[in-house]
Structures are given as structure tokens and as C-alpha cells.
Amino acid sequence: MNFATLPKEIREATETELTQANELIVEEIRRRRRNEERKATAQFDEMDVVEFDSSRGLGTIRMQIERVNEVTVTGFEMVNGRATSKKWKVSPSMLRKVA
């Protein structure tokens, strides 16, 4: 792809061509993100203890992994070294293994 001529090509494209190009770009971005999530998921196993920073303003959450899916990791929050009944479903890219 020649990025130098891209603005001109965009201006000259029909609406149909722009729509088709947009669909291709969006699908490629989704495919790349799925692949990255799969790579991140491969790092974790059931029973691993991990932590992540809550996007809900709850600070750092530590959890024990119950299940590793293709694009998410599910586990129970841990407090004082014990699993609680609070369950989290988290993107693997947000997780860090606890040594």
C-alpha cells in the first residue's frame, strides 16, 4: 500500500469503494486483535493466580483462574490468599501472573 497516495485515492473513490475498504480494514483489525488475545490467553492455566487493575476504580484485583476461554479468562477474586465468591471475567491482555 502506498500511503503517500492514499489521501488522493480516498478522495477519488466512490462511496461503495470506501464502504468496501472500510469493511476490509475493520475485519483485519478484528482479526489481529483476536490473534493477540489468543496469544495472551495461552500464557494462563486454570488455578493460576493473576492480578489486574480494575477499570471500575477498585484498584488491583487478584484472582484465581477458574476457566480459560478463547478470548476471556474467568476466575474468583482472592482476599488474604483465599478465593471469594466474587467472579470476574477479564481480557487476558489485562492480566499479570502473580509469582
TIMI-2910 file (N, C-alpha, C, CB; in pm, 1 decimal, decimal comma, always signed):
<rs>
+----------+----------+----------+----------+----------+----------+----------+----------+----------+----------+----------+----------+------+
!      n_x !      n_y !      n_z !     ca_x !     ca_y !     ca_z !      c_x !      c_y !      c_z !     cb_x !     cb_y !     cb_z ! resn !
+----------+----------+----------+----------+----------+----------+----------+----------+----------+----------+----------+----------+------+
!    +83,9 !   -117,7 !     +0,0 !     +0,0 !     +0,0 !     +0,0 !    +88,0 !   +123,5 !     +0,0 !    -95,3 !     +0,1 !   +120,8 !  Met !
!    +54,7 !   +214,0 !    -84,0 !   +131,4 !   +337,0 !    -94,4 !    +60,3 !   +445,8 !    -13,5 !   +148,9 !   +379,8 !   -243,5 !  Asn !
!   +110,7 !   +471,6 !   +107,2 !    +47,0 !   +568,2 !   +196,0 !    +60,7 !   +711,9 !   +146,1 !   +105,9 !   +556,7 !   +334,5 !  Phe !
!   +157,1 !   +737,8 !    +60,7 !   +175,2 !   +873,4 !     +7,7 !    +58,6 !   +913,1 !    -81,7 !   +306,9 !   +883,4 !    -70,6 !  Ala !
!     +2,9 !   +816,6 !   -155,8 !   -107,1 !   +847,2 !   -247,7 !   -244,0 !   +815,4 !   -188,5 !    -89,1 !   +770,4 !   -376,8 !  Thr !
!   -246,7 !   +762,5 !    -69,7 !   -372,9 !   +720,3 !     -8,2 !   -476,1 !   +832,9 !     +4,1 !   -345,4 !   +663,3 !   +128,1 !  Leu !
!   -440,2 !   +951,6 !    +52,0 !   -542,0 !  +1058,7 !    +60,3 !   -608,0 !  +1087,7 !    -74,8 !   -478,5 !  +1187,0 !   +114,1 !  Pro !
!   -529,8 !  +1088,6 !   -181,0 !   -584,3 !  +1114,9 !   -314,5 !   -677,5 !  +1001,5 !   -355,9 !   -470,3 !  +1131,7 !   -418,2 !  Lys !
!   -636,9 !   +877,7 !   -331,9 !   -719,5 !   +762,2 !   -367,5 !   -851,4 !   +764,4 !   -290,8 !   -643,9 !   +631,2 !   -339,5 !  Glu !
!   -846,7 !   +804,4 !   -165,5 !   -968,8 !   +812,8 !    -84,6 !  -1062,7 !   +919,3 !   -141,6 !   -934,4 !   +844,9 !    +63,4 !  Ile !
!  -1008,3 !  +1034,4 !   -175,3 !  -1091,2 !  +1142,3 !   -231,0 !  -1156,4 !  +1101,2 !   -363,1 !  -1006,7 !  +1268,5 !   -252,1 !  Arg !
!  -1087,1 !  +1020,8 !   -440,7 !  -1137,3 !   +982,2 !   -573,2 !  -1225,2 !   +856,7 !   -570,0 !  -1020,6 !   +959,3 !   -667,2 !  Glu !
!  -1231,0 !   +787,4 !   -458,9 !  -1308,0 !   +663,1 !   -450,3 !  -1457,8 !   +691,8 !   -442,5 !  -1263,6 !   +581,0 !   -328,2 !  Ala !
!  -1534,2 !   +595,4 !   -491,8 !  -1679,6 !   +605,9 !   -479,2 !  -1719,5 !   +567,8 !   -337,3 !  -1752,2 !   +515,2 !   -583,6 !  Thr !
!  -1843,6 !   +598,5 !   -302,4 !  -1891,3 !   +562,3 !   -169,2 !  -1889,8 !   +411,0 !   -149,9 !  -2032,6 !   +617,0 !   -146,3 !  Glu !
!  -1924,8 !   +337,6 !   -252,9 !  -1922,7 !   +191,1 !   -246,4 !  -1781,3 !   +140,2 !   -221,9 !  -1979,1 !   +130,3 !   -376,0 !  Thr !
!  -1685,1 !   +195,2 !   -292,9 !  -1545,1 !   +153,8 !   -274,2 !  -1497,1 !   +186,8 !   -133,1 !  -1453,9 !   +222,1 !   -378,3 !  Glu !
!  -1535,1 !   +303,5 !    -82,5 !  -1495,9 !   +340,6 !    +53,9 !  -1559,1 !   +247,2 !   +156,5 !  -1535,9 !   +485,7 !    +83,5 !  Leu !
!  -1685,9 !   +212,0 !   +135,8 !  -1754,1 !   +120,4 !   +227,0 !  -1686,1 !    -16,4 !   +226,6 !  -1902,5 !   +106,5 !   +188,4 !  Thr !
!  -1653,2 !    -66,5 !   +109,9 !  -1585,7 !   -195,9 !    +98,9 !  -1448,3 !   -191,8 !   +164,5 !  -1572,4 !   -237,1 !    -48,1 !  Gln !
!  -1374,5 !    -84,3 !   +142,5 !  -1241,9 !    -70,4 !   +203,8 !  -1254,9 !    -64,5 !   +355,4 !  -1169,8 !    +56,1 !   +151,1 !  Ala !
!  -1353,8 !     +8,7 !   +404,0 !  -1376,1 !    +18,8 !   +547,8 !  -1404,7 !   -118,3 !   +607,8 !  -1491,7 !   +114,8 !   +577,6 !  Asn !
!  -1490,7 !   -195,0 !   +543,5 !  -1523,6 !   -329,1 !   +592,8 !  -1400,0 !   -417,9 !   +599,3 !  -1629,7 !   -394,0 !   +503,7 !  Glu !
!  -1315,8 !   -410,8 !   +496,9 !  -1192,4 !   -489,9 !   +495,6 !  -1097,9 !   -447,5 !   +607,4 !  -1122,2 !   -476,6 !   +360,3 !  Leu !
!  -1084,9 !   -318,3 !   +628,6 !   -995,7 !   -266,8 !   +733,2 !  -1044,8 !   -306,8 !   +870,6 !   -984,1 !   -114,4 !   +724,5 !  Ile !
!  -1174,6 !   -290,1 !   +895,3 !  -1231,6 !   -325,4 !  +1025,8 !  -1214,3 !   -474,8 !  +1052,8 !  -1381,4 !   -286,8 !  +1032,2 !  Val !
!  -1239,4 !   -557,8 !   +953,2 !  -1224,1 !   -702,5 !   +971,3 !  -1078,5 !   -739,4 !   +999,7 !  -1274,1 !   -777,6 !   +846,9 !  Glu !
!   -985,2 !   -675,3 !   +932,7 !   -842,9 !   -702,9 !   +957,4 !   -802,4 !   -662,1 !  +1098,9 !   -755,3 !   -629,1 !   +854,5 !  Glu !
!   -851,2 !   -549,2 !  +1145,1 !   -822,2 !   -505,2 !  +1282,2 !   -878,5 !   -605,6 !  +1381,7 !   -881,0 !   -364,2 !  +1308,8 !  Ile !
!  -1002,1 !   -651,0 !  +1360,8 !  -1063,4 !   -751,3 !  +1449,5 !   -982,2 !   -880,9 !  +1450,4 !  -1208,5 !   -780,5 !  +1405,7 !  Arg !
!   -939,9 !   -925,1 !  +1331,3 !   -861,3 !  -1048,9 !  +1321,6 !   -731,0 !  -1037,5 !  +1399,8 !   -831,3 !  -1082,3 !  +1174,6 !  Arg !
!   -663,4 !   -923,7 !  +1385,5 !   -536,8 !   -903,6 !  +1457,0 !   -559,5 !   -900,8 !  +1608,4 !   -469,2 !   -772,6 !  +1411,1 !  Arg !
!   -665,5 !   -835,0 !  +1653,3 !   -695,5 !   -829,7 !  +1796,8 !   -728,6 !   -967,8 !  +1851,1 !   -811,8 !   -733,8 !  +1823,8 !  Arg !
!   -805,5 !  -1046,8 !  +1774,6 !   -837,0 !  -1183,8 !  +1818,2 !   -709,4 !  -1266,2 !  +1833,0 !   -932,9 !  -1252,2 !  +1718,1 !  Arg !
!   -618,9 !  -1252,9 !  +1736,5 !   -492,4 !  -1326,6 !  +1743,4 !   -410,3 !  -1285,3 !  +1864,9 !   -411,1 !  -1304,5 !  +1615,8 !  Asn !
!   -407,3 !  -1156,2 !  +1894,2 !   -334,1 !  -1108,4 !  +2012,0 !   -396,2 !  -1162,8 !  +2140,6 !   -332,0 !   -954,4 !  +2015,3 !  Glu !
!   -529,6 !  -1165,3 !  +2147,7 !   -597,3 !  -1219,0 !  +2265,5 !   -567,4 !  -1368,1 !  +2281,2 !   -749,3 !  -1195,6 !  +2255,8 !  Glu !
!   -565,1 !  -1440,3 !  +2171,3 !   -534,2 !  -1584,4 !  +2177,3 !   -392,2 !  -1607,4 !  +2228,6 !   -551,1 !  -1649,6 !  +2037,8 !  Arg !
!   -299,2 !  -1525,3 !  +2181,6 !   -161,1 !  -1537,1 !  +2229,8 !   -153,6 !  -1508,4 !  +2379,1 !    -68,4 !  -1441,3 !  +2152,8 !  Lys !
!   -223,7 !  -1404,7 !  +2422,3 !   -223,4 !  -1369,5 !  +2564,6 !   -288,4 !  -1479,4 !  +2647,2 !   -296,2 !  -1235,9 !  +2587,5 !  Ala !
!   -396,1 !  -1538,7 !  +2597,2 !   -467,3 !  -1644,4 !  +2668,9 !   -378,2 !  -1766,6 !  +2689,9 !   -594,1 !  -1684,2 !  +2592,8 !  Thr !
!   -292,3 !  -1796,1 !  +2594,2 !   -206,7 !  -1914,6 !  +2601,7 !   -110,8 !  -1910,0 !  +2720,6 !   -127,6 !  -1929,3 !  +2473,2 !  Ala !
!    -89,3 !  -1794,8 !  +2780,3 !     +2,7 !  -1780,9 !  +2893,6 !    -55,6 !  -1832,6 !  +3024,5 !    +41,7 !  -1636,5 !  +2910,1 !  Gln !
!   -188,0 !  -1852,8 !  +3029,6 !   -254,7 !  -1880,8 !  +3155,8 !   -318,1 !  -2019,1 !  +3159,5 !   -359,5 !  -1776,7 !  +3182,0 !  Phe !
!   -320,1 !  -2076,5 !  +3279,5 !   -382,5 !  -2206,5 !  +3303,1 !   -479,4 !  -2195,0 !  +3419,8 !   -275,6 !  -2315,7 !  +3330,9 !  Asp !
!   -571,7 !  -2290,2 !  +3426,3 !   -662,9 !  -2295,3 !  +3540,3 !   -581,3 !  -2307,3 !  +3669,0 !   -762,9 !  -2414,5 !  +3526,7 !  Glu !
!   -628,5 !  -2241,9 !  +3772,9 !   -568,1 !  -2238,4 !  +3906,5 !   -452,5 !  -2140,6 !  +3919,5 !   -520,5 !  -2374,8 !  +3943,2 !  Met !
!   -407,6 !  -2079,2 !  +3809,5 !   -305,8 !  -1974,5 !  +3820,8 !   -362,9 !  -1858,3 !  +3901,1 !   -258,4 !  -1926,5 !  +3679,9 !  Asp !
!   -276,1 !  -1790,8 !  +3974,1 !   -316,2 !  -1669,2 !  +4043,9 !   -262,9 !  -1551,9 !  +3962,7 !   -262,6 !  -1666,1 !  +4192,5 !  Val !
!   -354,8 !  -1461,2 !  +3929,5 !   -321,8 !  -1345,8 !  +3846,3 !   -377,7 !  -1220,0 !  +3911,0 !   -377,4 !  -1362,8 !  +3702,3 !  Val !
!   -337,4 !  -1105,9 !  +3857,9 !   -394,6 !   -980,4 !  +3904,3 !   -411,3 !   -886,2 !  +3786,8 !   -306,7 !   -916,4 !  +4013,4 !  Glu !
!   -500,1 !   -789,3 !  +3806,2 !   -525,4 !   -687,9 !  +3704,0 !   -573,0 !   -561,3 !  +3772,9 !   -630,2 !   -737,3 !  +3599,4 !  Phe !
!   -559,7 !   -450,8 !  +3702,1 !   -606,4 !   -322,5 !  +3753,0 !   -749,9 !   -302,4 !  +3707,7 !   -515,5 !   -205,5 !  +3704,6 !  Asp !
!   -839,2 !   -285,6 !  +3802,9 !   -981,0 !   -272,5 !  +3773,7 !  -1009,9 !   -142,7 !  +3698,6 !  -1062,4 !   -278,2 !  +3902,8 !  Ser !
!  -1089,0 !   -153,8 !  +3593,0 !  -1131,8 !    -34,1 !  +3519,9 !  -1249,4 !    +32,1 !  +3590,5 !  -1170,0 !    -69,6 !  +3374,8 !  Ser !
!  -1298,0 !    -30,0 !  +3698,2 !  -1410,2 !    +23,4 !  +3775,5 !  -1363,1 !   +105,1 !  +3895,6 !  -1499,8 !    -90,2 !  +3822,6 !  Arg !
!  -1234,0 !   +131,6 !  +3899,4 !  -1180,7 !   +211,7 !  +4009,3 !  -1165,4 !   +135,2 !  +4139,7 !  -1268,5 !   +329,1 !  +4032,1 !  Gly !
!  -1156,2 !     +3,5 !  +4132,6 !  -1144,2 !    -79,2 !  +4253,0 !  -1000,0 !   -115,5 !  +4286,1 !  -1224,7 !   -205,4 !  +4236,5 !  Leu !
!   -905,2 !    -58,3 !  +4215,4 !   -764,3 !    -86,9 !  +4240,8 !   -721,8 !   -217,4 !  +4175,3 !   -737,4 !    -92,8 !  +4390,8 !  Gly !
!   -619,7 !   -279,5 !  +4232,9 !   -567,7 !   -405,5 !  +4179,9 !   -648,6 !   -521,7 !  +4235,9 !   -417,3 !   -422,3 !  +4214,1 !  Thr !
!   -695,8 !   -607,2 !  +4147,4 !   -774,7 !   -724,6 !  +4184,4 !   -688,3 !   -847,9 !  +4162,1 !   -908,1 !   -732,9 !  +4101,9 !  Ile !
!   -685,1 !   -933,5 !  +4260,2 !   -614,2 !  -1061,9 !  +4247,5 !   -720,0 !  -1170,9 !  +4234,7 !   -518,1 !  -1089,1 !  +4371,3 !  Arg !
!   -698,4 !  -1263,6 !  +4143,1 !   -796,0 !  -1371,6 !  +4127,0 !   -727,4 !  -1502,9 !  +4092,6 !   -897,7 !  -1336,0 !  +4018,7 !  Met !
!   -798,0 !  -1609,6 !  +4122,5 !   -752,7 !  -1743,6 !  +4086,8 !   -834,0 !  -1787,1 !  +3965,3 !   -768,9 !  -1845,2 !  +4207,0 !  Gln !
!   -764,3 !  -1830,8 !  +3861,1 !   -830,4 !  -1863,8 !  +3735,9 !   -910,1 !  -1992,5 !  +3750,2 !   -728,3 !  -1876,6 !  +3622,8 !  Ile !
!  -1035,5 !  -1981,9 !  +3710,0 !  -1124,3 !  -2098,2 !  +3707,6 !  -1130,2 !  -2157,4 !  +3566,7 !  -1266,3 !  -2059,6 !  +3755,7 !  Glu !
!  -1133,5 !  -2068,0 !  +3468,0 !  -1152,6 !  -2113,0 !  +3330,6 !  -1081,6 !  -2018,8 !  +3233,7 !  -1302,6 !  -2121,9 !  +3296,9 !  Arg !
!  -1018,4 !  -2078,3 !  +3132,0 !   -953,4 !  -2001,4 !  +3026,1 !  -1027,7 !  -2030,8 !  +2896,6 !   -800,3 !  -2036,8 !  +3013,8 !  Val !
!  -1094,1 !  -1929,2 !  +2842,4 !  -1164,2 !  -1942,5 !  +2715,2 !  -1076,5 !  -1887,6 !  +2603,5 !  -1300,9 !  -1869,1 !  +2718,9 !  Asn !
!  -1131,1 !  -1887,2 !  +2485,0 !  -1053,9 !  -1841,1 !  +2369,6 !  -1010,8 !  -1695,2 !  +2383,4 !  -1135,1 !  -1858,7 !  +2242,5 !  Glu !
!  -1099,2 !  -1609,9 !  +2434,4 !  -1065,4 !  -1468,6 !  +2443,4 !  -1089,6 !  -1407,3 !  +2581,2 !  -1143,3 !  -1393,1 !  +2342,0 !  Val !
!  -1131,9 !  -1485,8 !  +2678,8 !  -1150,5 !  -1433,3 !  +2814,7 !  -1099,3 !  -1532,5 !  +2918,0 !  -1298,8 !  -1401,4 !  +2841,0 !  Thr !
!  -1071,6 !  -1478,5 !  +3035,9 !  -1029,1 !  -1560,3 !  +3149,4 !  -1127,4 !  -1531,9 !  +3263,0 !   -878,9 !  -1529,1 !  +3192,3 !  Val !
!  -1179,7 !  -1638,1 !  +3324,0 !  -1275,7 !  -1624,7 !  +3433,0 !  -1212,5 !  -1678,0 !  +3560,4 !  -1408,3 !  -1699,6 !  +3401,2 !  Thr !
!  -1237,4 !  -1608,4 !  +3670,6 !  -1182,9 !  -1654,5 !  +3797,7 !  -1251,0 !  -1587,8 !  +3914,8 !  -1034,3 !  -1629,0 !  +3803,7 !  Gly !
!  -1213,0 !  -1634,5 !  +4034,4 !  -1268,5 !  -1582,7 !  +4158,4 !  -1168,9 !  -1489,2 !  +4225,0 !  -1306,4 !  -1697,3 !  +4253,1 !  Phe !
!  -1219,7 !  -1377,0 !  +4271,1 !  -1136,1 !  -1279,5 !  +4341,4 !  -1077,4 !  -1344,8 !  +4466,0 !  -1217,8 !  -1152,1 !  +4379,1 !  Glu !
!   -953,2 !  -1308,8 !  +4496,7 !   -885,2 !  -1361,7 !  +4614,4 !   -861,9 !  -1249,7 !  +4714,4 !   -751,4 !  -1428,6 !  +4575,7 !  Met !
!   -890,7 !  -1279,5 !  +4840,1 !   -866,3 !  -1186,9 !  +4950,5 !   -792,7 !  -1264,9 !  +5058,3 !  -1000,7 !  -1124,1 !  +5005,7 !  Val !
!   -679,6 !  -1212,1 !  +5102,2 !   -598,3 !  -1278,6 !  +5204,4 !   -564,6 !  -1422,4 !  +5165,8 !   -670,9 !  -1276,9 !  +5338,3 !  Asn !
!   -533,4 !  -1443,1 !  +5037,2 !   -490,5 !  -1575,0 !  +4991,4 !   -601,1 !  -1675,3 !  +4970,8 !   -395,3 !  -1630,3 !  +5086,8 !  Gly !
!   -727,3 !  -1635,2 !  +4984,2 !   -839,9 !  -1727,4 !  +4967,0 !   -935,6 !  -1675,5 !  +4860,3 !   -914,7 !  -1747,5 !  +5100,4 !  Arg !
!   -987,6 !  -1769,6 !  +4782,8 !  -1084,4 !  -1732,4 !  +4680,1 !  -1217,1 !  -1695,4 !  +4745,1 !  -1103,9 !  -1847,4 !  +4578,6 !  Ala !
!  -1278,8 !  -1590,3 !  +4693,2 !  -1409,8 !  -1546,7 !  +4741,8 !  -1516,2 !  -1588,6 !  +4640,4 !  -1412,9 !  -1391,7 !  +4765,2 !  Thr !
!  -1639,3 !  -1548,6 !  +4662,0 !  -1746,9 !  -1581,2 !  +4568,3 !  -1758,9 !  -1477,4 !  +4456,6 !  -1879,4 !  -1592,3 !  +4642,8 !  Ser !
!  -1678,7 !  -1369,9 !  +4462,5 !  -1682,3 !  -1265,3 !  +4359,3 !  -1612,5 !  -1316,0 !  +4234,1 !  -1615,1 !  -1133,8 !  +4409,9 !  Lys !
!  -1687,7 !  -1323,1 !  +4124,0 !  -1635,5 !  -1377,8 !  +3999,5 !  -1605,0 !  -1264,5 !  +3902,0 !  -1735,6 !  -1477,6 !  +3937,3 !  Lys !
!  -1493,4 !  -1278,7 !  +3829,4 !  -1451,7 !  -1181,3 !  +3728,9 !  -1431,9 !  -1250,5 !  +3595,7 !  -1322,6 !  -1109,3 !  +3772,0 !  Trp !
!  -1465,9 !  -1179,6 !  +3487,8 !  -1439,8 !  -1224,7 !  +3351,1 !  -1355,3 !  -1114,6 !  +3287,3 !  -1575,0 !  -1252,3 !  +3269,0 !  Lys !
!  -1231,3 !  -1148,4 !  +3251,8 !  -1133,2 !  -1046,1 !  +3216,5 !  -1063,2 !  -1082,3 !  +3085,6 !  -1029,9 !  -1029,0 !  +3329,7 !  Val !
!  -1029,6 !   -980,1 !  +3010,3 !   -947,6 !   -998,8 !  +2890,6 !   -807,9 !  -1040,8 !  +2935,3 !   -942,5 !   -867,9 !  +2803,2 !  Ser !
!   -749,2 !  -1142,8 !  +2874,9 !   -616,6 !  -1188,7 !  +2916,6 !   -507,3 !  -1083,1 !  +2900,7 !   -579,0 !  -1310,8 !  +2838,2 !  Pro !
!   -527,2 !   -988,7 !  +2811,7 !   -426,0 !   -885,0 !  +2792,7 !   -415,4 !   -793,2 !  +2915,2 !   -458,4 !   -802,3 !  +2667,8 !  Ser !
!   -515,8 !   -795,5 !  +3002,6 !   -514,4 !   -713,5 !  +3123,3 !   -445,7 !   -784,2 !  +3241,2 !   -656,9 !   -675,9 !  +3161,4 !  Met !
!   -420,5 !   -913,8 !  +3229,7 !   -372,9 !   -994,1 !  +3342,2 !   -222,7 !  -1000,7 !  +3353,3 !   -426,2 !  -1131,7 !  +3331,7 !  Leu !
!   -177,8 !  -1011,3 !  +3480,3 !    -36,8 !  -1035,6 !  +3511,3 !    -31,3 !  -1154,8 !  +3605,9 !    +32,3 !   -908,4 !  +3574,8 !  Arg !
!    +59,6 !  -1248,7 !  +3578,0 !    +75,0 !  -1364,2 !  +3667,7 !   +137,2 !  -1317,2 !  +3799,8 !   +163,7 !  -1475,9 !  +3601,2 !  Lys !
!    +91,7 !  -1376,9 !  +3908,2 !   +147,5 !  -1349,0 !  +4038,8 !   +244,1 !  -1462,4 !  +4071,1 !    +35,4 !  -1334,8 !  +4148,2 !  Val !
!   +365,2 !  -1427,6 !  +4106,9 !   +467,7 !  -1529,7 !  +4134,4 !   +437,0 !  -1610,9 !  +4256,9 !   +602,4 !  -1465,8 !  +4150,4 !  Ala !
+----------+----------+----------+----------+----------+----------+----------+----------+----------+----------+----------+----------+------+
</rs>
